[in-house]
Amino acid sequence: MKFSSKVALMLGVISSAALANEIVAPLDGVEVVITQLPTLSIQNISNETVSINIYGETLKLAPTSGVQYACKGYHDLELQVLNNDHDYFEVPCQSKVVFTELFKNQRKQGE
């Protein structure tokens, strides 16, 4: 096998492995990736303030901020995104949720 064929094969395997760790986007402008960390990582790189309720605890993330959330014995966590029509989704505890620059709240804060 030629060297270029081996490199192409290795790159294909690596990209497939990376895609296997990504979960289908639960909302427009939100990405979820499986990690090996024992906590949930939430990052907000959008221009919106994002409010999330996790089992009665509300986290408010200003634009370009983030938080690590201890899972407290849960394997999966339900995140309720406030001010959004499709307002909740479930992710594994060991994951990273990123609200990208494409994320927009569908309702104004307080509605």
Phi and psi in radians as a Rosetta constraint file:
Dihedral C 1 N 2 CA 2 C 2 CIRCULARHARMONIC -1.160 0.35
Dihedral N 2 CA 2 C 2 N 3 CIRCULARHARMONIC 2.705 0.35
Dihedral C 2 N 3 CA 3 C 3 CIRCULARHARMONIC -1.033 0.35
Dihedral N 3 CA 3 C 3 N 4 CIRCULARHARMONIC -0.745 0.35
Dihedral C 3 N 4 CA 4 C 4 CIRCULARHARMONIC -1.122 0.35
Dihedral N 4 CA 4 C 4 N 5 CIRCULARHARMONIC -0.621 0.35
Dihedral C 4 N 5 CA 5 C 5 CIRCULARHARMONIC -1.179 0.35
Dihedral N 5 CA 5 C 5 N 6 CIRCULARHARMONIC -0.685 0.35
Dihedral C 5 N 6 CA 6 C 6 CIRCULARHARMONIC -1.130 0.35
Dihedral N 6 CA 6 C 6 N 7 CIRCULARHARMONIC -0.735 0.35
Dihedral C 6 N 7 CA 7 C 7 CIRCULARHARMONIC -1.111 0.35
Dihedral N 7 CA 7 C 7 N 8 CIRCULARHARMONIC -0.770 0.35
Dihedral C 7 N 8 CA 8 C 8 CIRCULARHARMONIC -1.087 0.35
Dihedral N 8 CA 8 C 8 N 9 CIRCULARHARMONIC -0.711 0.35
Dihedral C 8 N 9 CA 9 C 9 CIRCULARHARMONIC -1.118 0.35
Dihedral N 9 CA 9 C 9 N 10 CIRCULARHARMONIC -0.787 0.35
Dihedral C 9 N 10 CA 10 C 10 CIRCULARHARMONIC -1.112 0.35
Dihedral N 10 CA 10 C 10 N 11 CIRCULARHARMONIC -0.729 0.35
Dihedral C 10 N 11 CA 11 C 11 CIRCULARHARMONIC -1.116 0.35
Dihedral N 11 CA 11 C 11 N 12 CIRCULARHARMONIC -0.659 0.35
Dihedral C 11 N 12 CA 12 C 12 CIRCULARHARMONIC -1.115 0.35
Dihedral N 12 CA 12 C 12 N 13 CIRCULARHARMONIC -0.737 0.35
Dihedral C 12 N 13 CA 13 C 13 CIRCULARHARMONIC -1.142 0.35
Dihedral N 13 CA 13 C 13 N 14 CIRCULARHARMONIC -0.768 0.35
Dihedral C 13 N 14 CA 14 C 14 CIRCULARHARMONIC -1.094 0.35
Dihedral N 14 CA 14 C 14 N 15 CIRCULARHARMONIC -0.789 0.35
Dihedral C 14 N 15 CA 15 C 15 CIRCULARHARMONIC -1.173 0.35
Dihedral N 15 CA 15 C 15 N 16 CIRCULARHARMONIC -0.601 0.35
Dihedral C 15 N 16 CA 16 C 16 CIRCULARHARMONIC -1.132 0.35
Dihedral N 16 CA 16 C 16 N 17 CIRCULARHARMONIC -0.702 0.35
Dihedral C 16 N 17 CA 17 C 17 CIRCULARHARMONIC -1.148 0.35
Dihedral N 17 CA 17 C 17 N 18 CIRCULARHARMONIC -0.671 0.35
Dihedral C 17 N 18 CA 18 C 18 CIRCULARHARMONIC -1.162 0.35
Dihedral N 18 CA 18 C 18 N 19 CIRCULARHARMONIC -0.714 0.35
Dihedral C 18 N 19 CA 19 C 19 CIRCULARHARMONIC -1.168 0.35
Dihedral N 19 CA 19 C 19 N 20 CIRCULARHARMONIC -0.532 0.35
Dihedral C 19 N 20 CA 20 C 20 CIRCULARHARMONIC -1.155 0.35
Dihedral N 20 CA 20 C 20 N 21 CIRCULARHARMONIC -0.408 0.35
Dihedral C 20 N 21 CA 21 C 21 CIRCULARHARMONIC -1.538 0.35
Dihedral N 21 CA 21 C 21 N 22 CIRCULARHARMONIC -0.083 0.35
Dihedral C 21 N 22 CA 22 C 22 CIRCULARHARMONIC -1.706 0.35
Dihedral N 22 CA 22 C 22 N 23 CIRCULARHARMONIC 2.403 0.35
Dihedral C 22 N 23 CA 23 C 23 CIRCULARHARMONIC -1.686 0.35
Dihedral N 23 CA 23 C 23 N 24 CIRCULARHARMONIC 2.602 0.35
Dihedral C 23 N 24 CA 24 C 24 CIRCULARHARMONIC -0.993 0.35
Dihedral N 24 CA 24 C 24 N 25 CIRCULARHARMONIC 2.367 0.35
Dihedral C 24 N 25 CA 25 C 25 CIRCULARHARMONIC -0.997 0.35
Dihedral N 25 CA 25 C 25 N 26 CIRCULARHARMONIC 2.122 0.35
Dihedral C 25 N 26 CA 26 C 26 CIRCULARHARMONIC -1.325 0.35
Dihedral N 26 CA 26 C 26 N 27 CIRCULARHARMONIC -0.458 0.35
Dihedral C 26 N 27 CA 27 C 27 CIRCULARHARMONIC -2.480 0.35
Dihedral N 27 CA 27 C 27 N 28 CIRCULARHARMONIC 2.745 0.35
Dihedral C 27 N 28 CA 28 C 28 CIRCULARHARMONIC -1.071 0.35
Dihedral N 28 CA 28 C 28 N 29 CIRCULARHARMONIC 2.277 0.35
Dihedral C 28 N 29 CA 29 C 29 CIRCULARHARMONIC 1.434 0.35
Dihedral N 29 CA 29 C 29 N 30 CIRCULARHARMONIC 0.233 0.35
Dihedral C 29 N 30 CA 30 C 30 CIRCULARHARMONIC -2.184 0.35
Dihedral N 30 CA 30 C 30 N 31 CIRCULARHARMONIC 2.272 0.35
Dihedral C 30 N 31 CA 31 C 31 CIRCULARHARMONIC -2.043 0.35
Dihedral N 31 CA 31 C 31 N 32 CIRCULARHARMONIC 2.525 0.35
Dihedral C 31 N 32 CA 32 C 32 CIRCULARHARMONIC -2.272 0.35
Dihedral N 32 CA 32 C 32 N 33 CIRCULARHARMONIC 2.253 0.35
Dihedral C 32 N 33 CA 33 C 33 CIRCULARHARMONIC -2.250 0.35
Dihedral N 33 CA 33 C 33 N 34 CIRCULARHARMONIC 2.363 0.35
Dihedral C 33 N 34 CA 34 C 34 CIRCULARHARMONIC -1.255 0.35
Dihedral N 34 CA 34 C 34 N 35 CIRCULARHARMONIC 2.414 0.35
Dihedral C 34 N 35 CA 35 C 35 CIRCULARHARMONIC -2.201 0.35
Dihedral N 35 CA 35 C 35 N 36 CIRCULARHARMONIC 3.130 0.35
Dihedral C 35 N 36 CA 36 C 36 CIRCULARHARMONIC -1.816 0.35
Dihedral N 36 CA 36 C 36 N 37 CIRCULARHARMONIC 0.009 0.35
Dihedral C 36 N 37 CA 37 C 37 CIRCULARHARMONIC -1.292 0.35
Dihedral N 37 CA 37 C 37 N 38 CIRCULARHARMONIC 2.627 0.35
Dihedral C 37 N 38 CA 38 C 38 CIRCULARHARMONIC -1.409 0.35
Dihedral N 38 CA 38 C 38 N 39 CIRCULARHARMONIC 0.096 0.35
Dihedral C 38 N 39 CA 39 C 39 CIRCULARHARMONIC -2.227 0.35
Dihedral N 39 CA 39 C 39 N 40 CIRCULARHARMONIC 2.868 0.35
Dihedral C 39 N 40 CA 40 C 40 CIRCULARHARMONIC -1.550 0.35
Dihedral N 40 CA 40 C 40 N 41 CIRCULARHARMONIC 2.261 0.35
Dihedral C 40 N 41 CA 41 C 41 CIRCULARHARMONIC -1.852 0.35
Dihedral N 41 CA 41 C 41 N 42 CIRCULARHARMONIC 2.249 0.35
Dihedral C 41 N 42 CA 42 C 42 CIRCULARHARMONIC -2.142 0.35
Dihedral N 42 CA 42 C 42 N 43 CIRCULARHARMONIC 2.184 0.35
Dihedral C 42 N 43 CA 43 C 43 CIRCULARHARMONIC -2.147 0.35
Dihedral N 43 CA 43 C 43 N 44 CIRCULARHARMONIC 2.413 0.35
Dihedral C 43 N 44 CA 44 C 44 CIRCULARHARMONIC -2.064 0.35
Dihedral N 44 CA 44 C 44 N 45 CIRCULARHARMONIC 1.794 0.35
Dihedral C 44 N 45 CA 45 C 45 CIRCULARHARMONIC -1.845 0.35
Dihedral N 45 CA 45 C 45 N 46 CIRCULARHARMONIC 0.236 0.35
Dihedral C 45 N 46 CA 46 C 46 CIRCULARHARMONIC -1.467 0.35
Dihedral N 46 CA 46 C 46 N 47 CIRCULARHARMONIC 3.065 0.35
Dihedral C 46 N 47 CA 47 C 47 CIRCULARHARMONIC -1.583 0.35
Dihedral N 47 CA 47 C 47 N 48 CIRCULARHARMONIC 0.051 0.35
Dihedral C 47 N 48 CA 48 C 48 CIRCULARHARMONIC -1.708 0.35
Dihedral N 48 CA 48 C 48 N 49 CIRCULARHARMONIC 2.634 0.35
Dihedral C 48 N 49 CA 49 C 49 CIRCULARHARMONIC -1.444 0.35
Dihedral N 49 CA 49 C 49 N 50 CIRCULARHARMONIC 2.240 0.35
Dihedral C 49 N 50 CA 50 C 50 CIRCULARHARMONIC -1.927 0.35
Dihedral N 50 CA 50 C 50 N 51 CIRCULARHARMONIC 2.185 0.35
Dihedral C 50 N 51 CA 51 C 51 CIRCULARHARMONIC -1.919 0.35
Dihedral N 51 CA 51 C 51 N 52 CIRCULARHARMONIC 2.216 0.35
Dihedral C 51 N 52 CA 52 C 52 CIRCULARHARMONIC -2.215 0.35
Dihedral N 52 CA 52 C 52 N 53 CIRCULARHARMONIC 2.337 0.35
Dihedral C 52 N 53 CA 53 C 53 CIRCULARHARMONIC -1.875 0.35
Dihedral N 53 CA 53 C 53 N 54 CIRCULARHARMONIC 2.191 0.35
Dihedral C 53 N 54 CA 54 C 54 CIRCULARHARMONIC -2.115 0.35
Dihedral N 54 CA 54 C 54 N 55 CIRCULARHARMONIC 1.808 0.35
Dihedral C 54 N 55 CA 55 C 55 CIRCULARHARMONIC 0.860 0.35
Dihedral N 55 CA 55 C 55 N 56 CIRCULARHARMONIC 0.866 0.35
Dihedral C 55 N 56 CA 56 C 56 CIRCULARHARMONIC 1.589 0.35
Dihedral N 56 CA 56 C 56 N 57 CIRCULARHARMONIC -0.165 0.35
Dihedral C 56 N 57 CA 57 C 57 CIRCULARHARMONIC -1.804 0.35
Dihedral N 57 CA 57 C 57 N 58 CIRCULARHARMONIC 2.115 0.35
Dihedral C 57 N 58 CA 58 C 58 CIRCULARHARMONIC -1.682 0.35
Dihedral N 58 CA 58 C 58 N 59 CIRCULARHARMONIC 2.238 0.35
Dihedral C 58 N 59 CA 59 C 59 CIRCULARHARMONIC -1.935 0.35
Dihedral N 59 CA 59 C 59 N 60 CIRCULARHARMONIC 2.274 0.35
Dihedral C 59 N 60 CA 60 C 60 CIRCULARHARMONIC -2.015 0.35
Dihedral N 60 CA 60 C 60 N 61 CIRCULARHARMONIC 2.022 0.35
Dihedral C 60 N 61 CA 61 C 61 CIRCULARHARMONIC -1.893 0.35
Dihedral N 61 CA 61 C 61 N 62 CIRCULARHARMONIC 2.028 0.35
Dihedral C 61 N 62 CA 62 C 62 CIRCULARHARMONIC -1.202 0.35
Dihedral N 62 CA 62 C 62 N 63 CIRCULARHARMONIC 2.838 0.35
Dihedral C 62 N 63 CA 63 C 63 CIRCULARHARMONIC -0.956 0.35
Dihedral N 63 CA 63 C 63 N 64 CIRCULARHARMONIC 2.518 0.35
Dihedral C 63 N 64 CA 64 C 64 CIRCULARHARMONIC 0.915 0.35
Dihedral N 64 CA 64 C 64 N 65 CIRCULARHARMONIC 0.877 0.35
Dihedral C 64 N 65 CA 65 C 65 CIRCULARHARMONIC -2.376 0.35
Dihedral N 65 CA 65 C 65 N 66 CIRCULARHARMONIC 3.063 0.35
Dihedral C 65 N 66 CA 66 C 66 CIRCULARHARMONIC -2.793 0.35
Dihedral N 66 CA 66 C 66 N 67 CIRCULARHARMONIC 3.003 0.35
Dihedral C 66 N 67 CA 67 C 67 CIRCULARHARMONIC -2.686 0.35
Dihedral N 67 CA 67 C 67 N 68 CIRCULARHARMONIC 2.609 0.35
Dihedral C 67 N 68 CA 68 C 68 CIRCULARHARMONIC -1.796 0.35
Dihedral N 68 CA 68 C 68 N 69 CIRCULARHARMONIC 2.312 0.35
Dihedral C 68 N 69 CA 69 C 69 CIRCULARHARMONIC -2.052 0.35
Dihedral N 69 CA 69 C 69 N 70 CIRCULARHARMONIC 2.125 0.35
Dihedral C 69 N 70 CA 70 C 70 CIRCULARHARMONIC -1.268 0.35
Dihedral N 70 CA 70 C 70 N 71 CIRCULARHARMONIC 2.300 0.35
Dihedral C 70 N 71 CA 71 C 71 CIRCULARHARMONIC -1.357 0.35
Dihedral N 71 CA 71 C 71 N 72 CIRCULARHARMONIC -0.236 0.35
Dihedral C 71 N 72 CA 72 C 72 CIRCULARHARMONIC 0.906 0.35
Dihedral N 72 CA 72 C 72 N 73 CIRCULARHARMONIC 0.788 0.35
Dihedral C 72 N 73 CA 73 C 73 CIRCULARHARMONIC 1.527 0.35
Dihedral N 73 CA 73 C 73 N 74 CIRCULARHARMONIC -0.045 0.35
Dihedral C 73 N 74 CA 74 C 74 CIRCULARHARMONIC -1.498 0.35
Dihedral N 74 CA 74 C 74 N 75 CIRCULARHARMONIC 2.538 0.35
Dihedral C 74 N 75 CA 75 C 75 CIRCULARHARMONIC -1.542 0.35
Dihedral N 75 CA 75 C 75 N 76 CIRCULARHARMONIC -0.718 0.35
Dihedral C 75 N 76 CA 76 C 76 CIRCULARHARMONIC -2.134 0.35
Dihedral N 76 CA 76 C 76 N 77 CIRCULARHARMONIC 2.633 0.35
Dihedral C 76 N 77 CA 77 C 77 CIRCULARHARMONIC -2.176 0.35
Dihedral N 77 CA 77 C 77 N 78 CIRCULARHARMONIC 2.447 0.35
Dihedral C 77 N 78 CA 78 C 78 CIRCULARHARMONIC -1.698 0.35
Dihedral N 78 CA 78 C 78 N 79 CIRCULARHARMONIC 2.089 0.35
Dihedral C 78 N 79 CA 79 C 79 CIRCULARHARMONIC -1.788 0.35
Dihedral N 79 CA 79 C 79 N 80 CIRCULARHARMONIC 2.112 0.35
Dihedral C 79 N 80 CA 80 C 80 CIRCULARHARMONIC -1.769 0.35
Dihedral N 80 CA 80 C 80 N 81 CIRCULARHARMONIC 1.970 0.35
Dihedral C 80 N 81 CA 81 C 81 CIRCULARHARMONIC -1.524 0.35
Dihedral N 81 CA 81 C 81 N 82 CIRCULARHARMONIC 1.995 0.35
Dihedral C 81 N 82 CA 82 C 82 CIRCULARHARMONIC -1.314 0.35
Dihedral N 82 CA 82 C 82 N 83 CIRCULARHARMONIC 2.661 0.35
Dihedral C 82 N 83 CA 83 C 83 CIRCULARHARMONIC 1.155 0.35
Dihedral N 83 CA 83 C 83 N 84 CIRCULARHARMONIC 0.605 0.35
Dihedral C 83 N 84 CA 84 C 84 CIRCULARHARMONIC -2.476 0.35
Dihedral N 84 CA 84 C 84 N 85 CIRCULARHARMONIC 2.447 0.35
Dihedral C 84 N 85 CA 85 C 85 CIRCULARHARMONIC -1.138 0.35
Dihedral N 85 CA 85 C 85 N 86 CIRCULARHARMONIC -0.872 0.35
Dihedral C 85 N 86 CA 86 C 86 CIRCULARHARMONIC -1.564 0.35
Dihedral N 86 CA 86 C 86 N 87 CIRCULARHARMONIC 1.614 0.35
Dihedral C 86 N 87 CA 87 C 87 CIRCULARHARMONIC -1.703 0.35
Dihedral N 87 CA 87 C 87 N 88 CIRCULARHARMONIC 0.007 0.35
Dihedral C 87 N 88 CA 88 C 88 CIRCULARHARMONIC -2.558 0.35
Dihedral N 88 CA 88 C 88 N 89 CIRCULARHARMONIC 2.703 0.35
Dihedral C 88 N 89 CA 89 C 89 CIRCULARHARMONIC -2.735 0.35
Dihedral N 89 CA 89 C 89 N 90 CIRCULARHARMONIC 2.787 0.35
Dihedral C 89 N 90 CA 90 C 90 CIRCULARHARMONIC -1.943 0.35
Dihedral N 90 CA 90 C 90 N 91 CIRCULARHARMONIC 2.410 0.35
Dihedral C 90 N 91 CA 91 C 91 CIRCULARHARMONIC -2.346 0.35
Dihedral N 91 CA 91 C 91 N 92 CIRCULARHARMONIC 2.691 0.35
Dihedral C 91 N 92 CA 92 C 92 CIRCULARHARMONIC -1.145 0.35
Dihedral N 92 CA 92 C 92 N 93 CIRCULARHARMONIC 2.602 0.35
Dihedral C 92 N 93 CA 93 C 93 CIRCULARHARMONIC -0.991 0.35
Dihedral N 93 CA 93 C 93 N 94 CIRCULARHARMONIC -0.766 0.35
Dihedral C 93 N 94 CA 94 C 94 CIRCULARHARMONIC -1.468 0.35
Dihedral N 94 CA 94 C 94 N 95 CIRCULARHARMONIC 1.237 0.35
Dihedral C 94 N 95 CA 95 C 95 CIRCULARHARMONIC -2.610 0.35
Dihedral N 95 CA 95 C 95 N 96 CIRCULARHARMONIC 2.946 0.35
Dihedral C 95 N 96 CA 96 C 96 CIRCULARHARMONIC -2.125 0.35
Dihedral N 96 CA 96 C 96 N 97 CIRCULARHARMONIC 2.186 0.35
Dihedral C 96 N 97 CA 97 C 97 CIRCULARHARMONIC -1.863 0.35
Dihedral N 97 CA 97 C 97 N 98 CIRCULARHARMONIC 2.204 0.35
Dihedral C 97 N 98 CA 98 C 98 CIRCULARHARMONIC -2.122 0.35
Dihedral N 98 CA 98 C 98 N 99 CIRCULARHARMONIC 2.102 0.35
Dihedral C 98 N 99 CA 99 C 99 CIRCULARHARMONIC -1.524 0.35
Dihedral N 99 CA 99 C 99 N 100 CIRCULARHARMONIC 1.849 0.35
Dihedral C 99 N 100 CA 100 C 100 CIRCULARHARMONIC -1.380 0.35
Dihedral N 100 CA 100 C 100 N 101 CIRCULARHARMONIC 3.077 0.35
Dihedral C 100 N 101 CA 101 C 101 CIRCULARHARMONIC -1.120 0.35
Dihedral N 101 CA 101 C 101 N 102 CIRCULARHARMONIC -0.223 0.35
Dihedral C 101 N 102 CA 102 C 102 CIRCULARHARMONIC -1.494 0.35
Dihedral N 102 CA 102 C 102 N 103 CIRCULARHARMONIC -0.188 0.35
Dihedral C 102 N 103 CA 103 C 103 CIRCULARHARMONIC -1.258 0.35
Dihedral N 103 CA 103 C 103 N 104 CIRCULARHARMONIC 2.373 0.35
Dihedral C 103 N 104 CA 104 C 104 CIRCULARHARMONIC -2.367 0.35
Dihedral N 104 CA 104 C 104 N 105 CIRCULARHARMONIC 2.316 0.35
Dihedral C 104 N 105 CA 105 C 105 CIRCULARHARMONIC -1.136 0.35
Dihedral N 105 CA 105 C 105 N 106 CIRCULARHARMONIC 2.406 0.35
Dihedral C 105 N 106 CA 106 C 106 CIRCULARHARMONIC -1.517 0.35
Dihedral N 106 CA 106 C 106 N 107 CIRCULARHARMONIC -0.333 0.35
Dihedral C 106 N 107 CA 107 C 107 CIRCULARHARMONIC -2.236 0.35
Dihedral N 107 CA 107 C 107 N 108 CIRCULARHARMONIC 2.734 0.35
Dihedral C 107 N 108 CA 108 C 108 CIRCULARHARMONIC -1.242 0.35
Dihedral N 108 CA 108 C 108 N 109 CIRCULARHARMONIC 2.668 0.35
Dihedral C 108 N 109 CA 109 C 109 CIRCULARHARMONIC -0.977 0.35
Dihedral N 109 CA 109 C 109 N 110 CIRCULARHARMONIC 2.346 0.35
Dihedral C 109 N 110 CA 110 C 110 CIRCULARHARMONIC 1.640 0.35
Dihedral N 110 CA 110 C 110 N 111 CIRCULARHARMONIC -0.141 0.35
